[in-house]
């Protein structure tokens, strides 16, 4: 079904919209957020007001925004995809010239009382733009080099601006999310093979640039790579954080030490225990069982989205849902790999669990688009 055909379909109204909400997805998202509230209460030493209460308030606001977006017809979001993408790129340019600096990175815009991180918004707008692009493009042109080049340009322009902030983790998520939409749109696998070869070559060049006048990464990023390759290299320095994370992860055993009994977090050995490394606090307190339970919730969210995409008869809706699901998958997969020592530390939070408002809001905005696709999916009428 084409976009125009989808657009003219009569949208459900009133109570029917509420009935068409994917409540299974809402329940799973809420369950993951509750795991986050529990862990934030624990790592604060039982201080509800420090992290857990603000996180609950942010979740309440974010899920309200999700429902507002969900009840707006999908054709509206389809028509806004290009504008949303353009605004996100302009905001990234604004960060480049007027952004505020925090923790050595220039990633935020100060807009009066609002502190905005445009890179979080870009993860969603790139997926919207690529989904709209392939909905517009003739299916026979999907793998033509010219049109593939246009899609890559849509993805790489904001990714390049994010890398300059510097925020390598977010840039990788932007590229990964956009690339997955291209994959689901039917782009030839030869292109992805070429990208893999290019990445291998780029990694070689990055390592070759170290210590030269044209060094491609910052020193702290190289130190993260060194820590990843050999955690024992500097156990009291750059490797300290990952070593403490590994101790927390392993000490939980099968069933964990018990709620609020994690020594690594309670004694402040674990770095960023409320954000990037919150999964390690969960594993220490609830063990392998707790980690698998959270992973099962995440997998349930992905499966629910895939089922919704398969039920959709609209190309834009299906690509959008799969893109949002892919972005969510990359979020938790990168974070878990990072805190388990399987990938370099790149500062990617655990979705809906780590403390923070911007990431949670944008994740639930993405799922608001998924819900819009579910609610406004054409259905047979009696």
N, C-alpha and C positions, 0 to 999 in steps of 0.2 A: 504494500500500500504506500503510495507516494505521500509526501508531506502535505500537498494540497488536498488530497483526499482525506487525510487524517484531520486536517484543519477544519474542514466543513462538517465533520461529525458532531452531532449534538452532545455536549458534555453532560455528564450526570450532575444533578443539582441537589442541594439540601442534604437530607438524611442519607440519600443514596451515596453521596461522596464519602460519608463517614463509614458506611458499610463496605465500600470498596477499598478502604485503607488496608494496606498489608499489615495486619496487626501482629503477625508472627515476627516480622522484621522489627516492629516497634518494641515488642517484648524482648527480643534478643539484644537490641541496642541498649535498652534499659538495664538488662541483666549485666552487660559488660560495664556500664557506668556504675552500677551498684558495687561491683568488684572494686572499681577505682575508689569509690567513697570509703569502702572498708579499709583498703590499703592506705589511703591518705590519713585516715584516722589513726591507723596503727603506727605509721612512720612518724607521726607528730607526737607520739608518746601519749595518746589519749586526749590531745587538745583538739576538740571538735571545730573550734573557730579558726584554727590556723590554716588548714588546707581543705578539709572535708566540706565544711559549710560553704566556703566560696565556690568550690567545685560543684556542689549541688545546686547552687543558685545559677551558675553558668549553664549547667545542664538543663535546668528548667527553662531558662531563656532560649537556649539553643534548640530544644525540642519544640518549643512554641513556634520558633521561626521555621523549623522543619515542616510543621503542619500548615503554616501559612503558605509556604511554597508549594506544598503538596496539593492544596485545594485550588491553585491557579492552573488553568489548562496547559498541557504540555506544549501546544502550538505557540503559546506566548513565549515560553522559555526557548523554543526553537528559533523564534524570530529575534530574540534578544542575544543569541549566542555570539554573534559577531561584535555587537556593541560591548558585551561583557568582556570579551577577549581584549578589545581595544582599550577599554578602561584599565584593565589589569596591567597591560603593557605600559600605558602612560603612568600608572602609579609606580611601577618598577623604575621607570625613568626618573620619576620624582624622587625615589629613594636614592638613586645614583647622585642626584645633584643637591637634594635638600634633606636627605634622610638623617635621622639621629643615630648615634653610635652607642652600642651597649655590648659589653663583654667582647670588645675587639671587632665587632661586626657592625656594618651599616645596613640594617634590615627594616627599620621602622620609619613611619611618617607620623609626625606629631600634628594632628588636625584638631587644634583646640584641646578639649579634654579627652579626645579619642587618640589612642596610640594604635596605629594600623600597621599590620605586617602584610603587604601586598603579595608576597610570595605564597602565602597560604591560600589566598583567593585564586591565584594563578593555577594551582593544581586542578581546580574545578573548571575554570574558564577555558583552559586548554582542551580538556576533555569535551566540553560543550562545543567548542569551535571545530574540533576534528570530527566529532559525530555529525554536526551540521554540514560540514564540508563533504563528507562521504555520503550523506543523505542527498545532497545536491548533485554530486558527481555521477555521471553515467557509469553503471556497473562495469561496462566494457573498458573503461579508462582507469580503473582502480590501480592497475599495476604499470601503467604507462610512466616512464621515467619523469616526464614533465610534471605530471600530477602528483607523483610521489614526492618530487622535489618541493612542490608547494606545501604539502602536508608537513614535510620535515622543517620547512621554514617556519610554519606556524608554531611548531614545537620548540625549535632551537633558539628562536629570538628571545622569548622570555627566559628559557633555561640559561642562556648566556648571561643575561642581566642578573639572574639570581646567583650564578657562580661568582660574579664580580663582587658580591656583597661582603664577604664570601659566605655561601651557604650551599656546600656541595651536596648535602643530604637531600635538601628540598629540590635542588636541580635534578638529581637523579630520579626523584619521584615524579617530577613533571615529565621528564623524558620517558620514564617507564609507563606512566599512565597514558600519554599520547601514543606511544609505540604500541601498547596493547590494543587501543582502539583501531589503529592501522591494521594490526594482525586480525582482529575480528571483522574488519571491513573486507578482508580478502586479499590484501596486498601479498604479492608473491613472496614465498619463503626465501627466495634467492636474495632479496634485499636484506632480510634479517641475517642471513649468513654473511653478507657483505658487512653489515654493521658489527657483527661479532668479530670479524677479522680486523675491522677498523679500530675497535675498542682495544683489541690485543696490541695492535701497533701503537695506539695512543698511550697505553700504559707503559710500553717500552720507551717511548719518547719522554714521558713524564719522569720516569726513573733516570733517564739519561740527562735530563735537564737539572737534576739536583746539584746544587752548589755552583751553578753557572750563572752568568749574567741574565740568561733568559729563563730562569727557573719558573716552572708553570704552576706550582703549588706553593702555598705558604709553608714556612718552617713547621708550624704546629700541625699542619696536615700531614707532612712527612713523618713527624714524630708519632702521629696516630697509626700510620702504616707500619712503622718500626715496631710499635707496641703490639700490633696485630700479628706480625710475623714472628716476633720473639718476645713474649710477655716477661720473660726473665731478664731481659736486657737491662732494665733499669727499675728494679722492683720497688724502690723507694721514691722514684721520680715519675717519669712518663708512663711506666707500666703499673704504677700503684693502683690506679682506679680499676683497671680491668682485672688485676689480681684479686682485689677485694671483692669484685663482682663475682668472680669464679668461686671464691670461698663461700659467699652467700648462696650461690646457686647449688653448690655441692653439699653444703651442710644440711640442707633441708631433707635429704634422703627421700624416702617414699611418701611419707605423710606429713613431714615438716616438724618444726619445733613447737608449733602452736601459735595461735593468734596473739600478736604483740610480744612474742618471745624471741624474735630474731635479733641475735646479738650484733650482727654487722650493721643493721640499720639503727638499732636502739643506742649503740655506742658510737654512732657516726663514723664508722669505718667506710661505709658504702657511700660513694659519691652520688650526687644528684638523685637521692633515694626517692624523691617525690616526683621526678620527671623521667629522665632517660632510663634510669636503672630501677624503676619501680617493679619490673617483672622479677628481678632478683629478690626483692623483699617478699614478694608473693611466694616464690619458690622456697625461700628459707622458712617461711612460716607454715606453708601448706604443702610443701614438697612437690614431688612429681605429680601427685594426684591433683593438686591445685593448679599446677601449670597446664596439665592436660585438660582440666575443666575449662579454663579460660580459652585455650586453643580451640576446644570444641565449640564454644560460643562464637568465636571468630569464624570458624568454618561454617557454622550454621548460618551466619549472616551472608557469607559468600554464596552458599548453596541456594538460599532464599532469593538472592539477586539473580542468579543464573536461571532459576525456574521462572522468575518474572520476565526475564529477557526472552526466554523461549516461548512464553505465552504471548508476547507482543508481536503484532503484525505490522508494526511501523519500524522502518529501518533506523530512523533517528533515535527512537525510544530504546530499541534493543542495544544499539551501540552506546548510548548514553549510560544505560544501566550497567552494561559490561565494563565500561570505562570507569565508572564510579566504584564498582566492585573490585576492579583491578587495582585502583589507587589505594583502596582500603587494605587489600591484601598486601601490597608493597609496604604500606605503613607498618603493619604488625610483623611482617616477615623480616624486614630490614632491622627493626628494633630488636626482635628476638635473636636474630643472627648476630647483631652487634653485641648484645649483653651476654651472649654465650661464647664470645670469642671466635665466632665463625666469620665475622666481617669487621672491618675497621670501624671505630667509633665515629659516627658522622652526625650525631645529634638529632636523631629522629625519635620523637616521643612514641609511647605505646598508645594507640588510639583509644580515646574515651576512658583511659585508665590514668595516664600521666596527668599531673597537675598542669593546667593551662587553659586559657579561654579561646584564643584564636584558632588553634587546631581543632578543638571540639566544635566550635561554631561552624567552621568550614566543612568538617566531616558531616555534620547533621544537615547542613545546607545541601550537600551532595545527595544525602539520602532523602531529602525533601524532593529533589528532582526525580529520584527513583520512585518515590511514592506518587508523584504527579503522573508518572508514566503508568503506574498500576491503576490509579483511580480513573484516569481518562482513557484507558485502553478500550477500543471499540468492542462492544459485546453484542451478542445476538439478542434481539428483542423478542419478547413473547408476542 
